[in-house]
């Protein structure tokens, strides 16, 4: 049985699909930098004037930061028509010829189109890097390697997970969790990249929508170093399936980046991994007590760690941190 499972996971690795064939591999620039912008919870409703602030912020942040990659961590749309909505949001980035990827949230497929249908739409847009793994729980599971500036090796790995939507277990309410087969998929790919790198884990980041239960554990610990705004409890799954433990055990994931909770944008260091929120990006289509913006992550080639900050309206930058330096106690 175990050999069959490993064979199946190996097939998962092989048959990951990413649509736009014209997109070259992600790669560090000649200055040894790679910048990611995370937009989350755009909650866009096509034709609704309240969504104008979200589109304005997306364009303002992208023009200011000129990222190498944009990742939308779920709840991109919040109303019908779904196709027009998701196309319009993503075209703000695609039309600027910037690679982008999407991990689904719990609201994206509530407006007349399934996750699979939305993925097919996303994959028609130029510069899309959103993939899927057939047979794996969820739809937006994929891996994005970042190549070294000389193209000779994978310098970093980005793991993107579909955190699913709502619990399907009788007697267990609330939000769903990242499933065991998704965790096994991560573990086997992490092992594969580590072996390819002469046994040394490749510094990695993970992106998904719904926070892990560890976000609440970390924020409740008075000894944990937390930077940013926390105005609500993390709406995490009731059950813990062990993704954090697997990441800690594998030793490659430096940080996770989520959305879902609109009044949080903090980063908290917990047991060796930085647990981060993006900044709510949407307009006034749902609850929000923070002005909208985005999280920026800048990697430096050859260094284990990154710099991150929140960019808001009018070129305002807040909560700039260096990881791991700002989170390690002397």
C-alpha positions as CSV (number, residue, x, y, z in Angstrom):
1,X,0.0,0.0,0.0
2,X,2.8,2.5,0.9
3,X,4.5,1.8,-2.4
4,X,1.3,2.5,-4.2
5,X,0.9,5.8,-2.3
6,X,4.4,6.9,-3.2
7,X,3.8,6.0,-6.9
8,X,0.6,8.0,-6.8
9,X,2.4,11.0,-5.3
10,X,5.1,10.7,-7.9
11,X,2.4,10.9,-10.6
12,X,1.1,14.0,-8.9
13,X,4.5,15.5,-9.2
14,X,4.7,14.7,-12.9
15,X,1.2,15.8,-14.0
16,X,1.0,19.2,-12.4
17,X,-0.3,21.4,-15.2
18,X,0.3,25.1,-15.7
19,X,-1.5,26.7,-18.6
20,X,0.2,29.5,-20.4
21,X,3.0,28.0,-22.4
22,X,4.6,31.3,-23.3
23,X,5.6,32.1,-19.7
24,X,9.3,31.6,-19.1
25,X,10.5,30.1,-15.7
26,X,10.5,32.4,-12.7
27,X,14.1,33.6,-12.2
28,X,16.1,36.0,-10.0
29,X,17.1,39.2,-11.9
30,X,20.7,40.2,-12.4
31,X,20.6,42.2,-9.2
32,X,19.9,39.1,-7.2
33,X,16.4,40.1,-6.2
34,X,12.9,38.5,-6.7
35,X,9.8,40.3,-5.6
36,X,6.4,38.9,-4.9
37,X,3.2,40.9,-4.3
38,X,0.4,39.1,-2.4
39,X,-3.2,40.3,-3.0
40,X,-5.8,38.7,-0.9
41,X,-9.6,38.9,-0.5
42,X,-10.2,41.2,-3.4
43,X,-13.9,40.3,-3.0
44,X,-14.6,41.8,-6.4
45,X,-18.2,42.2,-7.7
46,X,-18.3,43.0,-11.4
47,X,-20.2,46.2,-12.0
48,X,-20.4,47.2,-8.3
49,X,-19.0,50.6,-7.6
50,X,-17.8,49.5,-4.2
51,X,-15.2,47.3,-6.0
52,X,-13.4,50.2,-7.6
53,X,-11.1,50.7,-4.6
54,X,-9.8,47.1,-5.0
55,X,-8.9,47.7,-8.7
56,X,-7.3,51.0,-7.9
57,X,-5.2,49.4,-5.2
58,X,-4.1,46.5,-7.4
59,X,-2.9,48.9,-10.1
60,X,-1.2,51.3,-7.7
61,X,0.7,48.6,-5.8
62,X,1.8,46.8,-9.0
63,X,3.0,50.0,-10.6
64,X,4.9,51.0,-7.4
65,X,6.5,47.7,-6.7
66,X,7.0,46.2,-10.2
67,X,7.0,42.7,-8.9
68,X,8.3,39.6,-10.6
69,X,5.2,37.6,-9.5
70,X,1.8,38.3,-8.2
71,X,-0.1,35.7,-6.1
72,X,-3.8,36.1,-5.3
73,X,-4.5,34.1,-2.1
74,X,-8.2,33.5,-2.5
75,X,-11.6,35.1,-2.5
76,X,-10.9,37.0,-5.7
77,X,-14.6,37.4,-6.6
78,X,-17.7,37.8,-4.4
79,X,-20.6,38.0,-6.9
80,X,-21.9,37.3,-10.3
81,X,-21.1,37.3,-13.2
82,X,-18.2,35.1,-12.1
83,X,-16.3,34.9,-15.4
84,X,-16.4,38.6,-16.1
85,X,-15.3,39.3,-12.5
86,X,-12.3,37.0,-12.3
87,X,-11.2,38.0,-15.8
88,X,-11.3,41.7,-15.0
89,X,-9.4,41.4,-11.8
90,X,-6.6,39.2,-13.2
91,X,-6.3,41.3,-16.4
92,X,-5.1,44.2,-14.2
93,X,-1.9,42.2,-13.8
94,X,-1.9,40.1,-17.0
95,X,-2.1,43.2,-19.2
96,X,1.0,44.6,-17.5
97,X,2.8,41.4,-18.6
98,X,3.5,40.2,-15.0
99,X,3.3,36.5,-14.1
100,X,0.5,35.8,-11.7
101,X,-1.0,32.8,-9.9
102,X,-4.2,32.1,-7.9
103,X,-5.0,29.9,-4.9
104,X,-8.7,29.6,-4.3
105,X,-10.6,30.8,-1.2
106,X,-13.9,29.7,0.2
107,X,-16.0,32.2,-1.7
108,X,-14.6,32.0,-5.3
109,X,-16.9,29.1,-6.4
110,X,-20.1,30.4,-4.8
111,X,-21.1,32.5,-7.8
112,X,-22.2,30.1,-10.5
113,X,-18.9,28.6,-11.5
114,X,-17.0,25.7,-10.0
115,X,-13.3,25.8,-9.1
116,X,-12.6,23.7,-12.1
117,X,-14.5,26.1,-14.4
118,X,-12.7,29.1,-12.8
119,X,-9.4,27.5,-13.3
120,X,-10.0,26.9,-17.0
121,X,-10.8,30.6,-17.3
122,X,-7.7,31.7,-15.4
123,X,-5.6,29.5,-17.6
124,X,-6.6,31.3,-20.8
125,X,-5.0,34.6,-19.6
126,X,-1.4,35.4,-20.6
127,X,1.2,35.3,-17.9
128,X,-0.9,32.8,-15.8
129,X,1.1,30.4,-13.7
130,X,-1.8,28.8,-11.8
131,X,-1.6,25.0,-12.0
132,X,-3.5,22.0,-10.8
133,X,-2.7,18.4,-9.9
134,X,-5.2,15.9,-11.2
135,X,-6.5,13.5,-8.5
136,X,-5.4,15.7,-5.6
137,X,-7.9,17.2,-3.1
138,X,-8.7,20.8,-4.1
139,X,-8.0,22.4,-7.5
140,X,-5.3,25.2,-7.0
141,X,-2.4,23.0,-5.8
142,X,0.8,23.7,-7.7
143,X,4.5,24.4,-7.3
144,X,6.5,27.4,-8.6
145,X,10.3,27.0,-8.6
146,X,12.3,30.2,-8.7
147,X,15.5,29.7,-10.7
148,X,18.9,31.3,-9.8
149,X,20.0,34.3,-11.8
150,X,22.2,32.1,-14.0
151,X,19.4,29.6,-14.5
152,X,21.5,26.8,-13.1
153,X,19.4,25.6,-10.2
154,X,16.2,26.1,-8.2
155,X,17.0,28.8,-5.7
156,X,13.6,28.9,-3.9
157,X,10.3,26.9,-4.1
158,X,6.8,28.3,-3.8
159,X,4.2,25.8,-2.6
160,X,0.6,26.8,-3.4
161,X,-2.3,25.0,-1.8
162,X,-6.0,24.9,-2.2
163,X,-7.2,25.3,1.4
164,X,-10.7,24.1,0.3
165,X,-13.9,25.7,1.7
166,X,-16.1,24.4,4.5
167,X,-16.0,21.3,6.6
168,X,-17.6,18.2,5.1
169,X,-17.5,16.1,8.2
170,X,-20.7,15.5,10.2
171,X,-20.6,17.2,13.5
172,X,-17.6,19.3,12.6
173,X,-18.5,22.9,11.6
174,X,-16.5,25.8,10.3
175,X,-13.9,25.9,7.6
176,X,-12.3,23.0,5.8
177,X,-8.6,22.0,6.1
178,X,-5.8,21.1,3.8
179,X,-6.2,17.3,3.3
180,X,-3.8,14.5,4.0
181,X,-3.1,13.8,0.3
182,X,-2.2,17.4,-0.2
183,X,0.3,17.2,2.7
184,X,1.7,14.0,1.4
185,X,2.1,15.7,-2.0
186,X,4.0,18.5,-0.4
187,X,6.2,16.1,1.6
188,X,7.2,14.0,-1.4
189,X,8.0,17.1,-3.5
190,X,9.9,18.7,-0.7
191,X,11.9,15.5,-0.4
192,X,12.5,15.4,-4.1
193,X,13.8,19.0,-4.2
194,X,16.0,18.4,-1.2
195,X,17.6,15.3,-2.7
196,X,18.2,17.2,-5.9
197,X,19.9,19.9,-3.9
198,X,22.5,17.5,-2.4
199,X,20.4,16.8,0.7
200,X,20.0,20.5,1.7
201,X,16.4,21.8,1.9
202,X,15.7,24.6,-0.6
203,X,14.3,27.8,1.2
204,X,10.6,27.8,0.4
205,X,7.4,29.8,0.9
206,X,3.8,28.5,1.1
207,X,0.6,30.3,0.0
208,X,-3.0,29.5,0.6
209,X,-6.2,31.1,1.8
210,X,-7.5,29.8,5.2
211,X,-5.0,30.1,8.1
212,X,-3.7,27.1,9.9
213,X,-4.7,26.5,13.6
214,X,-1.1,27.4,14.5
215,X,-1.9,31.1,13.7
216,X,-4.1,31.2,16.8
217,X,-1.6,29.3,18.9
218,X,1.2,31.7,18.0
219,X,-0.9,34.9,18.4
220,X,-2.0,33.7,21.9
221,X,1.5,33.1,23.1
222,X,2.8,36.2,24.9
223,X,6.4,35.2,24.2
224,X,5.9,35.0,20.4
225,X,7.2,38.0,18.3
226,X,4.3,39.5,16.4
227,X,4.5,42.4,14.0
228,X,1.4,44.1,12.4
229,X,-2.3,44.3,13.1
230,X,-4.5,41.6,14.8
231,X,-8.1,42.7,15.1
232,X,-9.7,39.3,15.0
233,X,-9.1,35.7,15.8
234,X,-7.9,33.5,13.0
235,X,-10.8,31.7,11.4
236,X,-8.9,28.5,11.1
237,X,-10.2,24.9,10.8
238,X,-11.3,23.1,13.9
239,X,-9.2,20.1,13.0
240,X,-5.5,20.2,12.6
241,X,-4.2,17.9,9.8
242,X,-0.5,18.5,10.4
243,X,0.7,20.7,7.5
244,X,2.7,22.9,9.9
245,X,4.3,19.9,11.5
246,X,5.3,18.5,8.1
247,X,6.8,21.8,7.0
248,X,8.7,22.1,10.3
249,X,9.9,18.5,9.9
250,X,11.0,18.9,6.3
251,X,12.9,22.1,7.2
252,X,12.3,24.0,3.9
253,X,9.3,26.3,4.4
254,X,10.4,29.6,5.9
255,X,7.0,31.3,6.0
256,X,3.3,30.8,5.1
257,X,1.1,33.6,3.6
258,X,-2.7,33.5,3.9
259,X,-5.7,35.8,3.8
260,X,-9.3,35.1,4.8
261,X,-9.4,37.3,8.0
262,X,-9.8,40.8,6.7
263,X,-8.8,42.6,9.9
264,X,-5.4,40.9,10.3
265,X,-2.2,41.6,8.5
266,X,0.4,40.4,11.0
267,X,3.4,38.2,10.9
268,X,4.2,36.0,13.9
269,X,7.1,33.7,14.5
270,X,6.2,30.3,15.7
271,X,8.4,27.3,16.2
272,X,10.7,28.2,13.4
273,X,8.3,29.3,10.8
274,X,6.9,32.8,10.2
275,X,3.1,32.8,9.9
276,X,2.0,35.8,7.8
277,X,-1.2,37.4,6.7
278,X,-1.5,39.4,3.5
279,X,-3.3,42.8,3.7
280,X,-7.0,42.8,2.7
281,X,-7.1,44.2,-0.9
282,X,-10.9,44.5,-1.5
283,X,-13.2,47.4,-1.5
284,X,-16.2,47.9,0.7
285,X,-18.1,44.8,-0.5
286,X,-17.6,42.9,2.8
287,X,-16.5,43.7,6.3
288,X,-13.2,45.4,6.7
289,X,-11.8,47.7,9.3
290,X,-8.3,48.2,7.7
291,X,-7.6,50.3,4.6
292,X,-6.9,48.0,1.7
293,X,-3.5,47.2,0.4
294,X,-1.1,44.3,-0.3
295,X,1.8,42.4,1.2
296,X,5.2,42.5,-0.5
297,X,7.9,39.8,-0.2
298,X,11.4,40.4,-1.5
299,X,13.8,37.5,-1.7
300,X,17.6,38.0,-2.1
301,X,19.5,35.4,-4.0
302,X,21.8,33.3,-1.8
303,X,20.2,34.4,1.5
304,X,17.9,32.3,3.6
305,X,15.2,34.8,4.6
306,X,13.4,37.8,3.1
307,X,12.2,41.3,3.6
308,X,8.5,42.0,3.7
309,X,6.2,45.0,4.1
310,X,2.6,46.2,3.6
311,X,1.9,48.8,0.9
312,X,-1.2,51.0,1.2
313,X,-2.8,53.8,-0.7
314,X,-0.7,56.8,-1.6
315,X,2.7,54.9,-1.5
316,X,2.4,54.4,2.3
317,X,4.6,51.5,3.5
318,X,4.1,50.0,6.9
319,X,5.3,47.0,9.0
320,X,8.5,46.5,7.2
321,X,10.4,43.5,8.6
322,X,13.5,41.4,7.9
323,X,13.1,37.7,8.4
324,X,14.6,36.0,10.3
325,X,16.5,38.9,12.0
326,X,13.6,40.8,13.4
327,X,12.0,37.7,14.9
328,X,14.9,36.1,16.6
329,X,15.4,36.8,20.3
330,X,19.0,37.6,21.2
